[in-house]
Amino acid sequence: MSRPAAILFDLDGTLLDTAPDLGAALNRVLRAEQRPLVSASDYTPIASHGSAGLLRFAYGEAEFEQRKDELRHKFLSFYSEAIAEQTQLFAGVSELLAQLQQQQIPVAIVTNKPTALTVQLLPSFPELAAIEVVVCGDTLAVAKPSPQPLLHATQVLQVVADDCWYVGDAERDIQAGRAAGMRTIVANYGYISAIETPTAWGADSFIETPLELLDLLT
């Protein structure tokens, strides 16, 4: 791969390990209804699918569809109350971002997380709060897997999309990156369930740790 004009990152499951706090919010919803709780081994692989994916898993498709507005409201309220209690940067992310800054490679975040939650979360992590270009799930009228949020980020960065990389841990990340004409990289260390097949997503590369991204620059 040639040196990128910019590198764009997904947030949950790529830069931040948010699963513990997302899972805690899910279990608060379940506990309030005296339902069985979900273990970390079950909720972590689906954490990238956000509130809808987690609630759909816990309640089943039919009940989730019937109650989704109510359940999502409860979930997001609980999550907002404790959004950075257990969340951490994945090991190596801080060093990775420092290296990219040293090499003068611009970075941006493109996430499907709502703006209100993203703005609340990022200040807890100075390395991420310093990233000036952040596109959220409701910044535009569409979210990933549409390529539009990624293209919007490149416009703000004033770079050509074809010269950029996108790093994410979900199939929709790779779909969006490919549709935007970017090089796509799967963060294999992220939230990928056993029933998913990342090798079938059509990505250009795979990394097992954040710092492995630097190897692709050499």
Disulfide bonds with the S-S distance in Angstrom:
none
